[in-house]
Structure formats: structure tokens, C-alpha cells
């Protein structure tokens, strides 16, 4: 099997590396301090590069990228420890809107003009995306729906112009497109571990017209979440590579007893172990990214296994990097700390390693 990137993939990766590679720790913090946790001008520039269009088919005005193409971008963003919510507010909403055939809004999202967030998580639901507490009820007049309930961990909720909200409708999963500031929505923004902003939503008799319901079911939602898991794994591979590279450079120059600590055999063994795990993680990612989504359950199983394994590897390398740097490894001044916190978030996104392995076993 040929694992070499195509010319187009190399160009995309190079473009993303140039876009995100100039951010140092102070610049990264500055981006996080913008209203909503991100600078929308930067979002427009990221969209202009085609990074969002790659998630949409050519028939719907996109570039028709495959999972491997998106994984290349995800890994490049991870290696740069980029603060861009490309997965949260870009690919995931775009995939849902594309499957729903909402082409007009999709064009605005792909162009970076409209930002959409997915409100899927609920308290006491662990990592399930099946709505339980949020209920949708058809209005007595038959002209729309009423939404009631709560959502938590809405990534990019403070940045979004519109929300895709999941709700239980007569025992089935339904998805609704609503304005962020629609009457009846109370929003509370808060910082999460990687410094970005998430939101909690309270929905009190939020009126949704009939056309706001997206023609998607639970299976479509599962497919979009599976792809999001794959791209989270890709970003973790990039983060792990950056952590390894920075740590390798550090142990070559940090001296103890008059010699670089990288000359100590125990340090060499730990670095070799990280290198081997990183190469295995990248191979696992490529296997999952090159699998055919049309295979359905088999593809989902492959992605579940990849995210679980890559999450464990990234977490291991991140903790090794912090230990070898010492106490300063968790400070805001070093990229190591930023990467560790992003890994912590991605490991648990749509399921921790343990929860994902349980799903993998059930799928197998």
C-alpha cells in the first residue's frame, strides 16, 4: 500500500503549516482571548485556503476531499498546536449540513462567513450523542416545533452564529438548526482545558419552524461523529509529533552533571519508546483514514480502534514530554503545556479511550 502523500495533499499540508506555524505561545494565548475564544478574521483566512471546502463534495460546491485528505490537515494543525476550531466549528457542522442538503447555508459556512456549532452533549449522558434530556415537541398548530432541555460542552458555542441542536422527538433523534440568540435560549460560556470556549445552553420553549428540522437521523449523526473521531485522532498524531520533536531537541541541550541529559541511557530508552509508539500511531491513523466509509460498520470499528489507541499514545508522549521538561513543562510559556492540554481534550472528545474501546468491542 502506498502511504506517500499526493501532490495536492502535500500542498494542503504546506499551506496549513505556513498558516499555523508562526504562532508562539503568547500569540496562541492572544487568539484564545478574542471574543468567543477565537478571532473570526483568522477563521475567514483559514476558510479561504479551502480547508472547510475539502469536507464538502464537488456537487455541493466543495472540493470533494476524502477522509485521508482531511486527516492531513488535522495532523498539520495538531503539529502546529493551532488554536483554530477547524474540527468543532468547521468539518463537523459542514458534514451535517452537507448530508442534510442545506446547500445555501453550507456555502456560507465553507466560505467562513457563518460559524455553526453542534450542540450534542448532555449532562449524565457520558459520551453518548443520543439526546435524552432535550425534547422536541410538534406544536399543536402543526407549524413547527418547541425545544426544551439543556446542552453542555458546546464547542465554539460563543463563536457560533447558528446551532445544530439534537433533540428527542417521539423517541427518535432529530436535529434542528436554530439561531444562537433565538428567544428561549440561555447561554453560559466557559473556558475548557485547552483554553478555548465552550457553552452550556438552556432551551425554554424555543420555537423552531418546520423547515428548521434537518432531514437527518441517528445513523447520519453517527457517521458525522465517526469522521470527527478520525480527525481528532489525526490532530493527536500531529500533537504527539510536536511534543516528541520539542522534547528531543530539549534533551539534547539540557545539561546535568556537565553533559546533555540525552546522553543518559534511561532518557534514550524513554525517547525510543515514544518514537516507536508515535510511528505505530501514525500507521494506525493512515489505515483508518484510507478505509472506505462506505463500508459502514467496518469503517466505524476501524476508526474507534484508531482513536482509542492513538489517544493512549498521545497521552503517554505528552506526559513523558512534561516529565522530561520538568515543572516548566506545564507552564503557559512552553508549547509543551499547550499541547498536553489539547491532547487531554481530544482524548475525551466523543469518548475517552476506555469508552471508545468498549464501543469498539461492541462493534466487533
C-alpha positions in Angstrom: 0.0 0.0 0.0 1.3 3.4 -0.9 1.5 5.8 2.1 3.1 8.7 0.2 1.0 11.9 0.1 -0.2 13.1 -3.3 0.9 16.4 -4.7 -2.4 18.1 -3.7 -2.1 16.7 -0.1 1.4 18.0 0.2 0.3 21.4 -1.0 -2.6 21.5 1.5 -0.2 20.4 4.3 2.3 23.0 3.4 -0.3 25.7 3.3 -1.6 24.8 6.7 1.9 24.7 8.2 2.6 28.2 6.8 -0.7 29.4 8.2 -0.4 28.0 11.7 3.3 27.6 12.1 4.1 31.2 13.1 2.1 31.1 16.4 4.2 31.1 19.5 2.7 30.7 23.0 1.9 34.4 23.6 0.3 34.6 20.1 -1.7 31.5 20.8 -3.0 32.9 24.1 -3.9 36.1 22.3 -6.1 34.3 19.8 -7.8 32.5 22.7 -8.6 35.8 24.4 -10.7 37.1 21.5 -14.5 37.3 21.9 -15.9 33.8 21.8 -12.4 32.3 22.3 -11.2 32.9 18.7 -10.5 35.5 16.1 -13.1 35.4 13.3 -10.7 37.2 10.9 -8.4 34.2 11.3 -11.3 31.9 10.6 -12.0 33.6 7.3 -8.4 33.2 6.3 -8.4 29.5 7.2 -11.6 29.0 5.2 -10.1 30.9 2.2 -7.5 28.2 2.0 -10.1 25.6 1.2 -9.8 23.7 4.5 -13.5 23.7 5.0 -14.4 23.2 1.4 -12.4 20.0 1.4 -15.1 18.4 3.7 -17.9 19.0 1.1 -18.5 17.2 -2.2 -17.9 18.9 -5.5 -21.6 18.6 -6.3 -22.3 20.9 -3.3 -19.7 23.4 -4.2 -16.8 21.9 -2.2 -13.5 20.3 -3.1 -14.7 16.7 -2.5 -11.9 15.7 -0.1 -11.6 12.1 1.2 -11.0 11.3 4.9 -7.3 10.9 4.2 -7.2 14.5 2.8 -8.9 15.9 5.9 -6.6 13.8 8.1 -3.6 15.5 6.5 -5.0 18.9 7.5 -5.9 17.7 11.0 -2.4 16.4 11.6 -0.8 19.6 10.4 -3.0 21.7 12.7 -2.0 19.4 15.6 1.7 19.7 14.9 1.4 23.5 15.0 -0.7 23.3 18.2 -3.1 25.5 16.3 -6.0 27.2 18.2 -8.3 27.0 15.2 -11.7 25.2 15.8 -11.4 23.6 12.4 -13.0 20.3 13.6 -15.5 21.8 16.0 -17.0 24.6 14.0 -15.8 23.6 10.6 -15.8 20.0 9.5 -18.4 18.5 11.8 -21.2 21.1 11.1 -20.3 21.1 7.4 -20.7 17.4 7.2 -24.0 17.5 8.9 -25.3 20.3 6.7 -24.0 18.6 3.6 -25.8 15.4 4.5 -29.0 17.4 5.1 -28.7 19.2 1.7 -28.7 22.6 3.3 -26.6 24.0 0.4 -27.3 27.7 0.9 -26.1 27.8 4.5 -23.4 25.3 3.7 -21.9 27.7 1.1 -21.7 30.4 3.7 -20.1 28.0 6.2 -17.5 26.8 3.7 -16.7 30.4 2.9 -16.1 31.2 6.5 -18.9 33.8 6.6 -21.2 31.8 9.0 -20.0 29.8 12.0 -22.0 26.9 13.2 -21.6 24.8 16.4 -23.0 21.4 17.2 -25.0 21.2 20.4 -25.0 17.4 21.0 -23.7 16.7 24.6 -25.9 16.4 27.6 -25.3 16.0 31.3 -25.3 12.5 32.7 -25.2 11.1 29.2 -21.4 10.4 29.3 -20.2 10.3 25.7 -23.5 9.4 24.0 -24.8 11.8 21.3 -28.3 10.4 21.7 -30.5 13.1 23.1 -32.3 12.3 26.3 -32.9 15.4 28.3 -33.6 17.7 25.3 -37.1 17.1 23.9 -38.7 18.4 20.7 -42.5 18.6 20.5 -44.6 19.4 17.5 -46.6 22.5 18.0 -50.4 22.0 18.3 -50.8 24.2 15.2 -48.6 21.8 13.2 -46.4 24.7 12.0 -43.2 23.8 13.8 -41.6 22.5 17.0 -40.8 23.5 20.5 -37.4 22.6 22.0 -36.9 22.2 25.8 -33.9 20.9 27.7 -30.2 21.6 28.3 -27.0 21.1 26.3 -23.4 21.2 27.6 -19.9 21.2 26.2 -21.0 23.1 23.0 -17.6 23.7 21.5 -17.4 27.1 19.9 -20.9 28.0 21.1 -19.9 31.5 21.9 -18.4 32.0 18.5 -21.3 30.5 16.5 -24.0 32.3 14.6 -26.2 29.2 14.4 -26.5 25.9 16.3 -27.3 22.4 15.3 -29.2 21.0 18.3 -30.1 17.4 18.8 -33.3 16.5 20.5 -35.6 13.5 21.2 -38.7 13.7 19.0 -41.2 10.9 19.8 -38.3 8.5 20.8 -36.1 9.3 17.7 -33.1 11.5 17.3 -33.8 14.7 15.4 -31.6 17.7 14.6 -32.7 21.3 14.4 -30.9 24.4 13.0 -31.5 27.4 15.3 -30.1 30.9 15.7 -27.7 31.2 18.6 -29.7 34.1 20.1 -33.2 32.7 19.4 -35.8 33.6 22.1 -35.7 31.0 24.8 -32.0 30.1 24.6 -29.9 31.0 27.6 -26.2 30.6 27.1 -23.3 30.5 29.5 -19.8 30.4 28.1 -16.8 29.0 30.0 -13.2 28.1 29.4 -12.2 24.5 29.0 -8.9 22.7 29.5 -7.2 23.8 26.2 -8.1 27.5 26.7 -10.9 27.5 24.2 -14.5 28.5 25.0 -17.4 26.1 25.2 -21.1 26.8 26.1 -23.9 25.5 28.2 -27.3 26.0 26.8 -30.7 26.1 28.4 -33.6 25.8 26.0 -37.0 27.0 27.2 -39.8 26.7 24.6 -37.6 27.6 21.7 -39.8 27.9 18.7 -38.4 26.2 15.5 -40.2 26.4 12.2 -40.8 23.2 10.4 -38.1 23.9 7.9 -35.5 24.2 10.7 -35.6 20.5 11.2 -32.7 18.9 9.3 -33.6 15.7 7.4 -31.1 13.6 9.4 -31.5 10.6 11.6 -29.3 8.9 14.2 -27.4 7.0 11.6 -26.3 10.2 9.8 -25.3 11.7 13.2 -23.2 8.6 14.0 -21.5 8.9 10.6 -20.5 12.5 11.2 -19.3 11.8 14.7 -17.2 8.9 13.4 -15.5 11.2 11.0 -14.9 13.7 13.8 -13.3 11.0 15.8 -11.0 10.2 13.0 -9.9 13.8 12.6 -9.4 14.1 16.4 -7.1 11.2 16.1 -5.2 12.9 13.2 -4.8 16.0 15.3 -3.5 14.0 18.2 -0.8 12.4 15.9 0.3 15.9 15.0 0.4 17.0 18.6 2.4 13.9 19.6 4.9 14.6 16.8 5.3 18.2 18.0 5.7 17.0 21.6 8.3 14.4 20.6 10.3 16.9 18.4 10.4 19.6 21.1 11.4 17.1 23.8 14.1 15.6 21.6 15.6 19.0 21.0 15.4 19.8 24.7 17.2 16.7 26.0 20.0 17.3 23.5 20.7 20.7 25.0 19.7 20.5 28.7 22.8 19.6 30.7 23.2 17.8 34.0 26.5 16.9 35.6 28.2 18.7 32.7 26.6 16.6 29.9 23.3 16.7 27.9 20.7 14.6 29.6 20.0 13.0 26.3 23.2 11.0 26.7 21.7 9.2 29.7 20.6 5.7 28.8 17.4 5.9 30.7 16.4 9.1 28.8 17.4 7.4 25.5 15.2 4.4 26.2 12.2 6.6 27.0 12.6 8.6 23.8 13.0 5.5 21.7 9.8 4.1 23.3 8.0 7.4 22.4 9.3 7.2 18.9 8.1 3.7 18.3 4.7 4.4 19.7 4.4 7.5 17.5 5.2 5.6 14.4 2.6 2.9 15.3 0.1 5.7 15.9 0.7 7.2 12.5 0.4 3.9 10.8 -2.9 3.3 12.7 -4.2 6.7 11.6 -3.3 6.0 7.9 -5.0 2.6 8.0 -8.2 4.2 9.4 -8.1 7.3 7.1 -7.6 5.2 4.0 -10.5 2.8 4.8 -13.7 3.2 2.9 -16.5 5.0 4.8 -19.0 3.2 2.5 -18.2 0.0 4.4 -20.3 1.4 7.2 -19.9 -0.6 10.4 -16.4 -1.9 9.4 -15.2 1.7 8.9 -16.7 2.8 12.2 -15.0 -0.1 14.0 -11.6 0.8 12.4 -12.0 4.5 13.4 -13.0 3.5 17.0 -9.9 1.4 17.4 -7.7 4.0 15.9 -8.9 6.8 18.2 -8.6 4.7 21.3 -5.0 3.6 20.5 -3.8 7.0 19.3 -5.4 8.7 22.3 -3.4 6.4 24.6 -0.2 7.0 22.7 -0.6 10.8 22.6 -1.4 10.9 26.3 1.7 8.9 27.0 4.0 11.0 24.9 2.5 14.2 26.4 3.2 13.1 29.9 6.7 11.9 29.1 7.4 15.3 27.5 6.2 17.2 30.6 8.3 14.9 32.9 11.4 15.3 30.8 11.0 19.1 30.7 10.3 19.3 34.5 7.9 21.7 36.1 8.1 24.3 33.3 6.5 21.7 31.0 3.0 22.6 32.3 3.5 26.4 32.1 1.9 28.7 29.6 5.3 29.8 28.4 6.1 26.5 26.7 4.3 24.8 23.8 4.5 21.5 25.7 1.8 22.6 28.2 -0.5 23.9 25.4 -0.1 20.6 23.5 -0.7 18.5 26.6 -4.0 20.3 27.4 -5.2 19.9 23.8 -4.4 16.2 23.9 -6.4 15.9 27.1 -9.4 17.4 25.4 -9.2 15.4 22.2 -8.7 12.1 24.1 -12.1 12.5 25.7 -13.9 14.1 22.7 -16.8 11.8 21.8 -15.5 9.2 24.2 -12.4 8.5 26.3 -10.0 5.7 25.3 -11.8 3.3 27.7 -15.3 4.2 26.4 -14.1 4.1 22.8 -12.6 0.6 23.3 -16.0 -0.5 24.8 -17.7 0.7 21.7 -15.1 -1.0 19.5 -15.7 -4.3 21.3 -19.5 -3.9 20.8 -19.0 -3.0 17.1 -16.7 -6.1 16.6 
